Amino acid sequence: MLTQNVGEYAGMIWRALDGNNALSQKEIKKIAKMKDKEFYLGLGWLLREDKLNITEGEDEVYFALK
């Protein structure tokens, strides 16, 4: 069941980032109403597809759509 949902989790992250500047993990999870496990599975999908830019801030990592 979990592997069937990975694409859905990636879509949730995509929709959270669409139209926004870079967001942190915490911001994405809040907007998308995701759990840690769901976030990391979706993040992995989007990173593998080369769909995200990653910027490291002082205390946070920020994600944005390419």
PDBQT receptor file of N, H, CA, C and O in Angstrom, charges set to zero:
ATOM      1  N   MET A   1       0.823  -1.192   0.000  1.00  0.00    +0.000 N 
ATOM      2  CA  MET A   1       0.000   0.000   0.000  1.00  0.00    +0.000 C 
ATOM      3  C   MET A   1       0.863   1.250   0.000  1.00  0.00    +0.000 C 
ATOM      4  O   MET A   1       0.562   2.199  -0.724  1.00  0.00    +0.000 OA
ATOM      5  N   LEU A   2       1.909   1.276   0.778  1.00  0.00    +0.000 N 
ATOM      6  H   LEU A   2       2.153   0.505   1.367  1.00  0.00    +0.000 HD
ATOM      7  CA  LEU A   2       2.744   2.463   0.895  1.00  0.00    +0.000 C 
ATOM      8  C   LEU A   2       3.380   2.828  -0.430  1.00  0.00    +0.000 C 
ATOM      9  O   LEU A   2       3.421   4.006  -0.786  1.00  0.00    +0.000 OA
ATOM     10  N   THR A   3       3.877   1.847  -1.172  1.00  0.00    +0.000 N 
ATOM     11  H   THR A   3       3.844   0.890  -0.883  1.00  0.00    +0.000 HD
ATOM     12  CA  THR A   3       4.528   2.143  -2.448  1.00  0.00    +0.000 C 
ATOM     13  C   THR A   3       3.538   2.691  -3.470  1.00  0.00    +0.000 C 
ATOM     14  O   THR A   3       3.935   3.433  -4.369  1.00  0.00    +0.000 OA
ATOM     15  N   GLN A   4       2.288   2.352  -3.356  1.00  0.00    +0.000 N 
ATOM     16  H   GLN A   4       1.965   1.750  -2.626  1.00  0.00    +0.000 HD
ATOM     17  CA  GLN A   4       1.272   2.865  -4.268  1.00  0.00    +0.000 C 
ATOM     18  C   GLN A   4       0.989   4.341  -4.030  1.00  0.00    +0.000 C 
ATOM     19  O   GLN A   4       0.502   5.034  -4.923  1.00  0.00    +0.000 OA
ATOM     20  N   ASN A   5       1.288   4.817  -2.844  1.00  0.00    +0.000 N 
ATOM     21  H   ASN A   5       1.683   4.254  -2.119  1.00  0.00    +0.000 HD
ATOM     22  CA  ASN A   5       0.968   6.190  -2.465  1.00  0.00    +0.000 C 
ATOM     23  C   ASN A   5       2.121   7.168  -2.683  1.00  0.00    +0.000 C 
ATOM     24  O   ASN A   5       1.932   8.374  -2.521  1.00  0.00    +0.000 OA
ATOM     25  N   VAL A   6       3.294   6.689  -3.040  1.00  0.00    +0.000 N 
ATOM     26  H   VAL A   6       3.447   5.709  -3.172  1.00  0.00    +0.000 HD
ATOM     27  CA  VAL A   6       4.464   7.563  -3.152  1.00  0.00    +0.000 C 
ATOM     28  C   VAL A   6       4.224   8.674  -4.167  1.00  0.00    +0.000 C 
ATOM     29  O   VAL A   6       4.562   9.828  -3.903  1.00  0.00    +0.000 OA
ATOM     30  N   GLY A   7       3.661   8.358  -5.296  1.00  0.00    +0.000 N 
ATOM     31  H   GLY A   7       3.387   7.420  -5.511  1.00  0.00    +0.000 HD
ATOM     32  CA  GLY A   7       3.359   9.377  -6.304  1.00  0.00    +0.000 C 
ATOM     33  C   GLY A   7       2.370  10.409  -5.790  1.00  0.00    +0.000 C 
ATOM     34  O   GLY A   7       2.466  11.594  -6.112  1.00  0.00    +0.000 OA
ATOM     35  N   GLU A   8       1.428   9.951  -4.995  1.00  0.00    +0.000 N 
ATOM     36  H   GLU A   8       1.350   8.989  -4.734  1.00  0.00    +0.000 HD
ATOM     37  CA  GLU A   8       0.454  10.866  -4.388  1.00  0.00    +0.000 C 
ATOM     38  C   GLU A   8       1.151  11.820  -3.420  1.00  0.00    +0.000 C 
ATOM     39  O   GLU A   8       0.844  13.012  -3.391  1.00  0.00    +0.000 OA
ATOM     40  N   TYR A   9       2.078  11.302  -2.638  1.00  0.00    +0.000 N 
ATOM     41  H   TYR A   9       2.327  10.333  -2.661  1.00  0.00    +0.000 HD
ATOM     42  CA  TYR A   9       2.820  12.152  -1.698  1.00  0.00    +0.000 C 
ATOM     43  C   TYR A   9       3.656  13.182  -2.446  1.00  0.00    +0.000 C 
ATOM     44  O   TYR A   9       3.749  14.336  -2.027  1.00  0.00    +0.000 OA
ATOM     45  N   ALA A  10       4.263  12.766  -3.550  1.00  0.00    +0.000 N 
ATOM     46  H   ALA A  10       4.188  11.829  -3.891  1.00  0.00    +0.000 HD
ATOM     47  CA  ALA A  10       5.035  13.698  -4.374  1.00  0.00    +0.000 C 
ATOM     48  C   ALA A  10       4.121  14.798  -4.906  1.00  0.00    +0.000 C 
ATOM     49  O   ALA A  10       4.510  15.965  -4.944  1.00  0.00    +0.000 OA
ATOM     50  N   GLY A  11       2.917  14.432  -5.315  1.00  0.00    +0.000 N 
ATOM     51  H   GLY A  11       2.601  13.484  -5.284  1.00  0.00    +0.000 HD
ATOM     52  CA  GLY A  11       1.953  15.421  -5.786  1.00  0.00    +0.000 C 
ATOM     53  C   GLY A  11       1.542  16.400  -4.708  1.00  0.00    +0.000 C 
ATOM     54  O   GLY A  11       1.332  17.580  -4.987  1.00  0.00    +0.000 OA
ATOM     55  N   MET A  12       1.425  15.928  -3.492  1.00  0.00    +0.000 N 
ATOM     56  H   MET A  12       1.595  14.969  -3.266  1.00  0.00    +0.000 HD
ATOM     57  CA  MET A  12       1.071  16.807  -2.379  1.00  0.00    +0.000 C 
ATOM     58  C   MET A  12       2.170  17.844  -2.148  1.00  0.00    +0.000 C 
ATOM     59  O   MET A  12       1.884  19.017  -1.910  1.00  0.00    +0.000 OA
ATOM     60  N   ILE A  13       3.418  17.408  -2.218  1.00  0.00    +0.000 N 
ATOM     61  H   ILE A  13       3.651  16.455  -2.411  1.00  0.00    +0.000 HD
ATOM     62  CA  ILE A  13       4.537  18.336  -2.064  1.00  0.00    +0.000 C 
ATOM     63  C   ILE A  13       4.548  19.322  -3.230  1.00  0.00    +0.000 C 
ATOM     64  O   ILE A  13       4.727  20.524  -3.032  1.00  0.00    +0.000 OA
ATOM     65  N   TRP A  14       4.357  18.811  -4.436  1.00  0.00    +0.000 N 
ATOM     66  H   TRP A  14       4.211  17.835  -4.597  1.00  0.00    +0.000 HD
ATOM     67  CA  TRP A  14       4.349  19.657  -5.634  1.00  0.00    +0.000 C 
ATOM     68  C   TRP A  14       3.298  20.764  -5.501  1.00  0.00    +0.000 C 
ATOM     69  O   TRP A  14       3.580  21.932  -5.769  1.00  0.00    +0.000 OA
ATOM     70  N   ARG A  15       2.095  20.389  -5.089  1.00  0.00    +0.000 N 
ATOM     71  H   ARG A  15       1.866  19.440  -4.871  1.00  0.00    +0.000 HD
ATOM     72  CA  ARG A  15       1.021  21.374  -4.952  1.00  0.00    +0.000 C 
ATOM     73  C   ARG A  15       1.331  22.389  -3.859  1.00  0.00    +0.000 C 
ATOM     74  O   ARG A  15       0.978  23.561  -3.989  1.00  0.00    +0.000 OA
ATOM     75  N   ALA A  16       1.988  21.957  -2.781  1.00  0.00    +0.000 N 
ATOM     76  H   ALA A  16       2.275  21.005  -2.675  1.00  0.00    +0.000 HD
ATOM     77  CA  ALA A  16       2.363  22.888  -1.718  1.00  0.00    +0.000 C 
ATOM     78  C   ALA A  16       3.386  23.903  -2.213  1.00  0.00    +0.000 C 
ATOM     79  O   ALA A  16       3.351  25.069  -1.820  1.00  0.00    +0.000 OA
ATOM     80  N   LEU A  17       4.293  23.462  -3.072  1.00  0.00    +0.000 N 
ATOM     81  H   LEU A  17       4.322  22.515  -3.391  1.00  0.00    +0.000 HD
ATOM     82  CA  LEU A  17       5.352  24.337  -3.575  1.00  0.00    +0.000 C 
ATOM     83  C   LEU A  17       4.910  25.177  -4.769  1.00  0.00    +0.000 C 
ATOM     84  O   LEU A  17       5.485  26.235  -5.022  1.00  0.00    +0.000 OA
ATOM     85  N   ASP A  18       3.907  24.726  -5.501  1.00  0.00    +0.000 N 
ATOM     86  H   ASP A  18       3.440  23.866  -5.295  1.00  0.00    +0.000 HD
ATOM     87  CA  ASP A  18       3.465  25.409  -6.712  1.00  0.00    +0.000 C 
ATOM     88  C   ASP A  18       2.964  26.809  -6.368  1.00  0.00    +0.000 C 
ATOM     89  O   ASP A  18       2.047  26.968  -5.563  1.00  0.00    +0.000 OA
ATOM     90  N   GLY A  19       3.567  27.811  -6.977  1.00  0.00    +0.000 N 
ATOM     91  H   GLY A  19       4.312  27.683  -7.631  1.00  0.00    +0.000 HD
ATOM     92  CA  GLY A  19       3.174  29.199  -6.736  1.00  0.00    +0.000 C 
ATOM     93  C   GLY A  19       3.819  29.818  -5.517  1.00  0.00    +0.000 C 
ATOM     94  O   GLY A  19       3.563  30.980  -5.203  1.00  0.00    +0.000 OA
ATOM     95  N   ASN A  20       4.647  29.063  -4.828  1.00  0.00    +0.000 N 
ATOM     96  H   ASN A  20       4.855  28.119  -5.083  1.00  0.00    +0.000 HD
ATOM     97  CA  ASN A  20       5.352  29.579  -3.655  1.00  0.00    +0.000 C 
ATOM     98  C   ASN A  20       6.842  29.654  -3.932  1.00  0.00    +0.000 C 
ATOM     99  O   ASN A  20       7.364  28.957  -4.801  1.00  0.00    +0.000 OA
ATOM    100  N   ASN A  21       7.510  30.502  -3.186  1.00  0.00    +0.000 N 
ATOM    101  H   ASN A  21       7.085  31.069  -2.480  1.00  0.00    +0.000 HD
ATOM    102  CA  ASN A  21       8.963  30.487  -3.204  1.00  0.00    +0.000 C 
ATOM    103  C   ASN A  21       9.413  29.264  -2.424  1.00  0.00    +0.000 C 
ATOM    104  O   ASN A  21       8.598  28.400  -2.100  1.00  0.00    +0.000 OA
ATOM    105  N   ALA A  22      10.664  29.184  -2.129  1.00  0.00    +0.000 N 
ATOM    106  H   ALA A  22      11.326  29.886  -2.392  1.00  0.00    +0.000 HD
ATOM    107  CA  ALA A  22      11.202  28.042  -1.393  1.00  0.00    +0.000 C 
ATOM    108  C   ALA A  22      10.536  27.925  -0.020  1.00  0.00    +0.000 C 
ATOM    109  O   ALA A  22      10.326  28.919   0.675  1.00  0.00    +0.000 OA
ATOM    110  N   LEU A  23      10.214  26.692   0.346  1.00  0.00    +0.000 N 
ATOM    111  H   LEU A  23      10.385  25.885  -0.219  1.00  0.00    +0.000 HD
ATOM    112  CA  LEU A  23       9.597  26.399   1.639  1.00  0.00    +0.000 C 
ATOM    113  C   LEU A  23      10.427  25.369   2.382  1.00  0.00    +0.000 C 
ATOM    114  O   LEU A  23      11.110  24.546   1.773  1.00  0.00    +0.000 OA
ATOM    115  N   SER A  24      10.361  25.422   3.701  1.00  0.00    +0.000 N 
ATOM    116  H   SER A  24       9.806  26.091   4.196  1.00  0.00    +0.000 HD
ATOM    117  CA  SER A  24      11.047  24.433   4.526  1.00  0.00    +0.000 C 
ATOM    118  C   SER A  24      10.198  23.172   4.637  1.00  0.00    +0.000 C 
ATOM    119  O   SER A  24       9.026  23.158   4.261  1.00  0.00    +0.000 OA
ATOM    120  N   GLN A  25      10.805  22.129   5.156  1.00  0.00    +0.000 N 
ATOM    121  H   GLN A  25      11.757  22.141   5.462  1.00  0.00    +0.000 HD
ATOM    122  CA  GLN A  25      10.085  20.869   5.376  1.00  0.00    +0.000 C 
ATOM    123  C   GLN A  25       8.860  21.115   6.242  1.00  0.00    +0.000 C 
ATOM    124  O   GLN A  25       7.771  20.625   5.944  1.00  0.00    +0.000 OA
ATOM    125  N   LYS A  26       9.041  21.865   7.304  1.00  0.00    +0.000 N 
ATOM    126  H   LYS A  26       9.926  22.262   7.546  1.00  0.00    +0.000 HD
ATOM    127  CA  LYS A  26       7.947  22.136   8.236  1.00  0.00    +0.000 C 
ATOM    128  C   LYS A  26       6.796  22.858   7.534  1.00  0.00    +0.000 C 
ATOM    129  O   LYS A  26       5.631  22.527   7.752  1.00  0.00    +0.000 OA
ATOM    130  N   GLU A  27       7.120  23.840   6.695  1.00  0.00    +0.000 N 
ATOM    131  H   GLU A  27       8.066  24.109   6.518  1.00  0.00    +0.000 HD
ATOM    132  CA  GLU A  27       6.088  24.584   5.978  1.00  0.00    +0.000 C 
ATOM    133  C   GLU A  27       5.350  23.696   4.983  1.00  0.00    +0.000 C 
ATOM    134  O   GLU A  27       4.124  23.752   4.882  1.00  0.00    +0.000 OA
ATOM    135  N   ILE A  28       6.094  22.884   4.256  1.00  0.00    +0.000 N 
ATOM    136  H   ILE A  28       7.090  22.839   4.338  1.00  0.00    +0.000 HD
ATOM    137  CA  ILE A  28       5.476  21.979   3.276  1.00  0.00    +0.000 C 
ATOM    138  C   ILE A  28       4.548  20.995   3.982  1.00  0.00    +0.000 C 
ATOM    139  O   ILE A  28       3.414  20.780   3.554  1.00  0.00    +0.000 OA
ATOM    140  N   LYS A  29       5.040  20.400   5.064  1.00  0.00    +0.000 N 
ATOM    141  H   LYS A  29       5.961  20.574   5.412  1.00  0.00    +0.000 HD
ATOM    142  CA  LYS A  29       4.230  19.422   5.792  1.00  0.00    +0.000 C 
ATOM    143  C   LYS A  29       2.956  20.058   6.336  1.00  0.00    +0.000 C 
ATOM    144  O   LYS A  29       1.905  19.418   6.351  1.00  0.00    +0.000 OA
ATOM    145  N   LYS A  30       3.036  21.297   6.779  1.00  0.00    +0.000 N 
ATOM    146  H   LYS A  30       3.890  21.817   6.766  1.00  0.00    +0.000 HD
ATOM    147  CA  LYS A  30       1.855  21.982   7.314  1.00  0.00    +0.000 C 
ATOM    148  C   LYS A  30       0.852  22.260   6.200  1.00  0.00    +0.000 C 
ATOM    149  O   LYS A  30      -0.339  21.996   6.365  1.00  0.00    +0.000 OA
ATOM    150  N   ILE A  31       1.315  22.788   5.073  1.00  0.00    +0.000 N 
ATOM    151  H   ILE A  31       2.283  23.002   4.939  1.00  0.00    +0.000 HD
ATOM    152  CA  ILE A  31       0.424  23.097   3.948  1.00  0.00    +0.000 C 
ATOM    153  C   ILE A  31      -0.226  21.825   3.410  1.00  0.00    +0.000 C 
ATOM    154  O   ILE A  31      -1.430  21.791   3.159  1.00  0.00    +0.000 OA
ATOM    155  N   ALA A  32       0.580  20.783   3.237  1.00  0.00    +0.000 N 
ATOM    156  H   ALA A  32       1.558  20.810   3.442  1.00  0.00    +0.000 HD
ATOM    157  CA  ALA A  32       0.095  19.538   2.632  1.00  0.00    +0.000 C 
ATOM    158  C   ALA A  32      -0.543  18.580   3.638  1.00  0.00    +0.000 C 
ATOM    159  O   ALA A  32      -1.116  17.561   3.255  1.00  0.00    +0.000 OA
ATOM    160  N   LYS A  33      -0.440  18.911   4.915  1.00  0.00    +0.000 N 
ATOM    161  H   LYS A  33       0.025  19.739   5.227  1.00  0.00    +0.000 HD
ATOM    162  CA  LYS A  33      -0.980  18.052   5.976  1.00  0.00    +0.000 C 
ATOM    163  C   LYS A  33      -0.414  16.643   5.869  1.00  0.00    +0.000 C 
ATOM    164  O   LYS A  33      -1.148  15.660   5.763  1.00  0.00    +0.000 OA
ATOM    165  N   MET A  34       0.927  16.574   5.900  1.00  0.00    +0.000 N 
ATOM    166  H   MET A  34       1.524  17.372   5.986  1.00  0.00    +0.000 HD
ATOM    167  CA  MET A  34       1.645  15.310   5.718  1.00  0.00    +0.000 C 
ATOM    168  C   MET A  34       2.361  14.907   7.001  1.00  0.00    +0.000 C 
ATOM    169  O   MET A  34       2.685  15.741   7.846  1.00  0.00    +0.000 OA
ATOM    170  N   LYS A  35       2.594  13.616   7.120  1.00  0.00    +0.000 N 
ATOM    171  H   LYS A  35       2.331  12.939   6.434  1.00  0.00    +0.000 HD
ATOM    172  CA  LYS A  35       3.422  13.066   8.183  1.00  0.00    +0.000 C 
ATOM    173  C   LYS A  35       4.858  12.995   7.670  1.00  0.00    +0.000 C 
ATOM    174  O   LYS A  35       5.099  13.092   6.466  1.00  0.00    +0.000 OA
ATOM    175  N   ASP A  36       5.808  12.827   8.587  1.00  0.00    +0.000 N 
ATOM    176  H   ASP A  36       5.613  12.749   9.564  1.00  0.00    +0.000 HD
ATOM    177  CA  ASP A  36       7.223  12.744   8.212  1.00  0.00    +0.000 C 
ATOM    178  C   ASP A  36       7.464  11.682   7.143  1.00  0.00    +0.000 C 
ATOM    179  O   ASP A  36       8.109  11.949   6.130  1.00  0.00    +0.000 OA
ATOM    180  N   LYS A  37       6.950  10.493   7.370  1.00  0.00    +0.000 N 
ATOM    181  H   LYS A  37       6.426  10.276   8.193  1.00  0.00    +0.000 HD
ATOM    182  CA  LYS A  37       7.160   9.369   6.450  1.00  0.00    +0.000 C 
ATOM    183  C   LYS A  37       6.647   9.711   5.050  1.00  0.00    +0.000 C 
ATOM    184  O   LYS A  37       7.313   9.429   4.054  1.00  0.00    +0.000 OA
ATOM    185  N   GLU A  38       5.486  10.306   4.980  1.00  0.00    +0.000 N 
ATOM    186  H   GLU A  38       4.945  10.535   5.789  1.00  0.00    +0.000 HD
ATOM    187  CA  GLU A  38       4.901  10.682   3.694  1.00  0.00    +0.000 C 
ATOM    188  C   GLU A  38       5.754  11.745   2.996  1.00  0.00    +0.000 C 
ATOM    189  O   GLU A  38       5.982  11.684   1.788  1.00  0.00    +0.000 OA
ATOM    190  N   PHE A  39       6.218  12.718   3.782  1.00  0.00    +0.000 N 
ATOM    191  H   PHE A  39       6.033  12.768   4.763  1.00  0.00    +0.000 HD
ATOM    192  CA  PHE A  39       7.047  13.789   3.218  1.00  0.00    +0.000 C 
ATOM    193  C   PHE A  39       8.315  13.218   2.598  1.00  0.00    +0.000 C 
ATOM    194  O   PHE A  39       8.655  13.545   1.461  1.00  0.00    +0.000 OA
ATOM    195  N   TYR A  40       9.006  12.374   3.335  1.00  0.00    +0.000 N 
ATOM    196  H   TYR A  40       8.729  12.108   4.258  1.00  0.00    +0.000 HD
ATOM    197  CA  TYR A  40      10.279  11.845   2.828  1.00  0.00    +0.000 C 
ATOM    198  C   TYR A  40      10.103  10.925   1.621  1.00  0.00    +0.000 C 
ATOM    199  O   TYR A  40      10.955  10.911   0.732  1.00  0.00    +0.000 OA
ATOM    200  N   LEU A  41       9.033  10.172   1.575  1.00  0.00    +0.000 N 
ATOM    201  H   LEU A  41       8.341  10.183   2.297  1.00  0.00    +0.000 HD
ATOM    202  CA  LEU A  41       8.775   9.334   0.406  1.00  0.00    +0.000 C 
ATOM    203  C   LEU A  41       8.501  10.200  -0.826  1.00  0.00    +0.000 C 
ATOM    204  O   LEU A  41       9.047   9.944  -1.899  1.00  0.00    +0.000 OA
ATOM    205  N   GLY A  42       7.664  11.214  -0.673  1.00  0.00    +0.000 N 
ATOM    206  H   GLY A  42       7.220  11.421   0.199  1.00  0.00    +0.000 HD
ATOM    207  CA  GLY A  42       7.371  12.123  -1.780  1.00  0.00    +0.000 C 
ATOM    208  C   GLY A  42       8.585  12.938  -2.194  1.00  0.00    +0.000 C 
ATOM    209  O   GLY A  42       8.801  13.179  -3.381  1.00  0.00    +0.000 OA
ATOM    210  N   LEU A  43       9.367  13.358  -1.226  1.00  0.00    +0.000 N 
ATOM    211  H   LEU A  43       9.191  13.162  -0.261  1.00  0.00    +0.000 HD
ATOM    212  CA  LEU A  43      10.588  14.119  -1.502  1.00  0.00    +0.000 C 
ATOM    213  C   LEU A  43      11.557  13.280  -2.326  1.00  0.00    +0.000 C 
ATOM    214  O   LEU A  43      12.144  13.770  -3.291  1.00  0.00    +0.000 OA
ATOM    215  N   GLY A  44      11.721  12.038  -1.952  1.00  0.00    +0.000 N 
ATOM    216  H   GLY A  44      11.244  11.639  -1.169  1.00  0.00    +0.000 HD
ATOM    217  CA  GLY A  44      12.609  11.146  -2.690  1.00  0.00    +0.000 C 
ATOM    218  C   GLY A  44      12.181  11.004  -4.143  1.00  0.00    +0.000 C 
ATOM    219  O   GLY A  44      13.016  11.008  -5.047  1.00  0.00    +0.000 OA
ATOM    220  N   TRP A  45      10.887  10.881  -4.362  1.00  0.00    +0.000 N 
ATOM    221  H   TRP A  45      10.208  10.879  -3.628  1.00  0.00    +0.000 HD
ATOM    222  CA  TRP A  45      10.352  10.763  -5.723  1.00  0.00    +0.000 C 
ATOM    223  C   TRP A  45      10.708  12.011  -6.528  1.00  0.00    +0.000 C 
ATOM    224  O   TRP A  45      11.225  11.910  -7.640  1.00  0.00    +0.000 OA
ATOM    225  N   LEU A  46      10.430  13.191  -5.961  1.00  0.00    +0.000 N 
ATOM    226  H   LEU A  46      10.011  13.273  -5.057  1.00  0.00    +0.000 HD
ATOM    227  CA  LEU A  46      10.685  14.444  -6.677  1.00  0.00    +0.000 C 
ATOM    228  C   LEU A  46      12.178  14.686  -6.907  1.00  0.00    +0.000 C 
ATOM    229  O   LEU A  46      12.567  15.220  -7.946  1.00  0.00    +0.000 OA
ATOM    230  N   LEU A  47      13.005  14.299  -5.952  1.00  0.00    +0.000 N 
ATOM    231  H   LEU A  47      12.689  13.865  -5.108  1.00  0.00    +0.000 HD
ATOM    232  CA  LEU A  47      14.451  14.449  -6.135  1.00  0.00    +0.000 C 
ATOM    233  C   LEU A  47      14.953  13.510  -7.218  1.00  0.00    +0.000 C 
ATOM    234  O   LEU A  47      15.800  13.892  -8.025  1.00  0.00    +0.000 OA
ATOM    235  N   ARG A  48      14.452  12.313  -7.245  1.00  0.00    +0.000 N 
ATOM    236  H   ARG A  48      13.764  12.002  -6.589  1.00  0.00    +0.000 HD
ATOM    237  CA  ARG A  48      14.863  11.344  -8.266  1.00  0.00    +0.000 C 
ATOM    238  C   ARG A  48      14.453  11.819  -9.664  1.00  0.00    +0.000 C 
ATOM    239  O   ARG A  48      15.157  11.577 -10.645  1.00  0.00    +0.000 OA
ATOM    240  N   GLU A  49      13.328  12.484  -9.736  1.00  0.00    +0.000 N 
ATOM    241  H   GLU A  49      12.756  12.680  -8.940  1.00  0.00    +0.000 HD
ATOM    242  CA  GLU A  49      12.834  13.025 -11.004  1.00  0.00    +0.000 C 
ATOM    243  C   GLU A  49      13.492  14.368 -11.341  1.00  0.00    +0.000 C 
ATOM    244  O   GLU A  49      13.205  14.945 -12.390  1.00  0.00    +0.000 OA
ATOM    245  N   ASP A  50      14.364  14.868 -10.470  1.00  0.00    +0.000 N 
ATOM    246  H   ASP A  50      14.596  14.399  -9.618  1.00  0.00    +0.000 HD
ATOM    247  CA  ASP A  50      15.072  16.141 -10.655  1.00  0.00    +0.000 C 
ATOM    248  C   ASP A  50      14.100  17.310 -10.812  1.00  0.00    +0.000 C 
ATOM    249  O   ASP A  50      14.250  18.144 -11.705  1.00  0.00    +0.000 OA
ATOM    250  N   LYS A  51      13.103  17.353  -9.927  1.00  0.00    +0.000 N 
ATOM    251  H   LYS A  51      12.982  16.675  -9.202  1.00  0.00    +0.000 HD
ATOM    252  CA  LYS A  51      12.065  18.381  -9.987  1.00  0.00    +0.000 C 
ATOM    253  C   LYS A  51      12.250  19.495  -8.960  1.00  0.00    +0.000 C 
ATOM    254  O   LYS A  51      11.516  20.483  -8.987  1.00  0.00    +0.000 OA
ATOM    255  N   LEU A  52      13.231  19.348  -8.044  1.00  0.00    +0.000 N 
ATOM    256  H   LEU A  52      13.827  18.545  -8.022  1.00  0.00    +0.000 HD
ATOM    257  CA  LEU A  52      13.376  20.311  -6.956  1.00  0.00    +0.000 C 
ATOM    258  C   LEU A  52      14.745  20.976  -6.936  1.00  0.00    +0.000 C 
ATOM    259  O   LEU A  52      15.757  20.378  -7.302  1.00  0.00    +0.000 OA
ATOM    260  N   ASN A  53      14.745  22.224  -6.500  1.00  0.00    +0.000 N 
ATOM    261  H   ASN A  53      13.922  22.710  -6.203  1.00  0.00    +0.000 HD
ATOM    262  CA  ASN A  53      15.973  22.914  -6.122  1.00  0.00    +0.000 C 
ATOM    263  C   ASN A  53      16.036  22.886  -4.598  1.00  0.00    +0.000 C 
ATOM    264  O   ASN A  53      15.017  23.048  -3.926  1.00  0.00    +0.000 OA
ATOM    265  N   ILE A  54      17.220  22.683  -4.062  1.00  0.00    +0.000 N 
ATOM    266  H   ILE A  54      18.047  22.552  -4.608  1.00  0.00    +0.000 HD
ATOM    267  CA  ILE A  54      17.408  22.632  -2.619  1.00  0.00    +0.000 C 
ATOM    268  C   ILE A  54      18.396  23.715  -2.231  1.00  0.00    +0.000 C 
ATOM    269  O   ILE A  54      19.462  23.848  -2.831  1.00  0.00    +0.000 OA
ATOM    270  N   THR A  55      18.023  24.494  -1.211  1.00  0.00    +0.000 N 
ATOM    271  H   THR A  55      17.157  24.386  -0.724  1.00  0.00    +0.000 HD
ATOM    272  CA  THR A  55      18.888  25.542  -0.692  1.00  0.00    +0.000 C 
ATOM    273  C   THR A  55      19.036  25.338   0.802  1.00  0.00    +0.000 C 
ATOM    274  O   THR A  55      18.051  25.150   1.516  1.00  0.00    +0.000 OA
ATOM    275  N   GLU A  56      20.267  25.377   1.265  1.00  0.00    +0.000 N 
ATOM    276  H   GLU A  56      21.067  25.530   0.685  1.00  0.00    +0.000 HD
ATOM    277  CA  GLU A  56      20.503  25.208   2.699  1.00  0.00    +0.000 C 
ATOM    278  C   GLU A  56      20.611  26.573   3.346  1.00  0.00    +0.000 C 
ATOM    279  O   GLU A  56      21.492  27.367   3.016  1.00  0.00    +0.000 OA
ATOM    280  N   GLY A  57      19.698  26.838   4.278  1.00  0.00    +0.000 N 
ATOM    281  H   GLY A  57      18.983  26.193   4.546  1.00  0.00    +0.000 HD
ATOM    282  CA  GLY A  57      19.726  28.072   5.052  1.00  0.00    +0.000 C 
ATOM    283  C   GLY A  57      20.560  27.860   6.300  1.00  0.00    +0.000 C 
ATOM    284  O   GLY A  57      21.236  26.842   6.449  1.00  0.00    +0.000 OA
ATOM    285  N   GLU A  58      20.503  28.825   7.185  1.00  0.00    +0.000 N 
ATOM    286  H   GLU A  58      19.954  29.652   7.064  1.00  0.00    +0.000 HD
ATOM    287  CA  GLU A  58      21.283  28.734   8.422  1.00  0.00    +0.000 C 
ATOM    288  C   GLU A  58      20.805  27.587   9.312  1.00  0.00    +0.000 C 
ATOM    289  O   GLU A  58      21.611  26.827   9.849  1.00  0.00    +0.000 OA
ATOM    290  N   ASP A  59      19.486  27.475   9.461  1.00  0.00    +0.000 N 
ATOM    291  H   ASP A  59      18.831  28.093   9.025  1.00  0.00    +0.000 HD
ATOM    292  CA  ASP A  59      18.921  26.434  10.337  1.00  0.00    +0.000 C 
ATOM    293  C   ASP A  59      17.981  25.476   9.620  1.00  0.00    +0.000 C 
ATOM    294  O   ASP A  59      17.545  24.487  10.209  1.00  0.00    +0.000 OA
ATOM    295  N   GLU A  60      17.666  25.747   8.379  1.00  0.00    +0.000 N 
ATOM    296  H   GLU A  60      18.021  26.550   7.900  1.00  0.00    +0.000 HD
ATOM    297  CA  GLU A  60      16.674  24.966   7.640  1.00  0.00    +0.000 C 
ATOM    298  C   GLU A  60      17.179  24.640   6.245  1.00  0.00    +0.000 C 
ATOM    299  O   GLU A  60      18.092  25.285   5.731  1.00  0.00    +0.000 OA
ATOM    300  N   VAL A  61      16.575  23.636   5.649  1.00  0.00    +0.000 N 
ATOM    301  H   VAL A  61      15.833  23.111   6.067  1.00  0.00    +0.000 HD
ATOM    302  CA  VAL A  61      16.777  23.322   4.240  1.00  0.00    +0.000 C 
ATOM    303  C   VAL A  61      15.485  23.733   3.540  1.00  0.00    +0.000 C 
ATOM    304  O   VAL A  61      14.392  23.442   4.025  1.00  0.00    +0.000 OA
ATOM    305  N   TYR A  62      15.613  24.405   2.408  1.00  0.00    +0.000 N 
ATOM    306  H   TYR A  62      16.501  24.641   2.014  1.00  0.00    +0.000 HD
ATOM    307  CA  TYR A  62      14.447  24.905   1.681  1.00  0.00    +0.000 C 
ATOM    308  C   TYR A  62      14.345  24.217   0.327  1.00  0.00    +0.000 C 
ATOM    309  O   TYR A  62      15.346  23.931  -0.330  1.00  0.00    +0.000 OA
ATOM    310  N   PHE A  63      13.110  23.965  -0.063  1.00  0.00    +0.000 N 
ATOM    311  H   PHE A  63      12.297  24.197   0.471  1.00  0.00    +0.000 HD
ATOM    312  CA  PHE A  63      12.821  23.270  -1.311  1.00  0.00    +0.000 C 
ATOM    313  C   PHE A  63      11.979  24.177  -2.197  1.00  0.00    +0.000 C 
ATOM    314  O   PHE A  63      11.097  24.890  -1.718  1.00  0.00    +0.000 OA
ATOM    315  N   ALA A  64      12.261  24.140  -3.495  1.00  0.00    +0.000 N 
ATOM    316  H   ALA A  64      12.977  23.561  -3.884  1.00  0.00    +0.000 HD
ATOM    317  CA  ALA A  64      11.488  24.892  -4.475  1.00  0.00    +0.000 C 
ATOM    318  C   ALA A  64      11.410  24.077  -5.752  1.00  0.00    +0.000 C 
ATOM    319  O   ALA A  64      12.276  23.245  -6.023  1.00  0.00    +0.000 OA
ATOM    320  N   LEU A  65      10.375  24.318  -6.530  1.00  0.00    +0.000 N 
ATOM    321  H   LEU A  65       9.672  24.994  -6.309  1.00  0.00    +0.000 HD
ATOM    322  CA  LEU A  65      10.242  23.640  -7.817  1.00  0.00    +0.000 C 
ATOM    323  C   LEU A  65      11.230  24.227  -8.799  1.00  0.00    +0.000 C 
ATOM    324  O   LEU A  65      11.530  25.420  -8.759  1.00  0.00    +0.000 OA
ATOM    325  N   LYS A  66      11.736  23.378  -9.685  1.00  0.00    +0.000 N 
ATOM    326  H   LYS A  66      11.492  22.409  -9.717  1.00  0.00    +0.000 HD
ATOM    327  CA  LYS A  66      12.650  23.852 -10.743  1.00  0.00    +0.000 C 
ATOM    328  C   LYS A  66      11.858  24.530 -11.830  1.00  0.00    +0.000 C 
ATOM    329  O   LYS A  66      12.433  25.000 -12.812  1.00  0.00    +0.000 OA
TER     330      LYS A  66
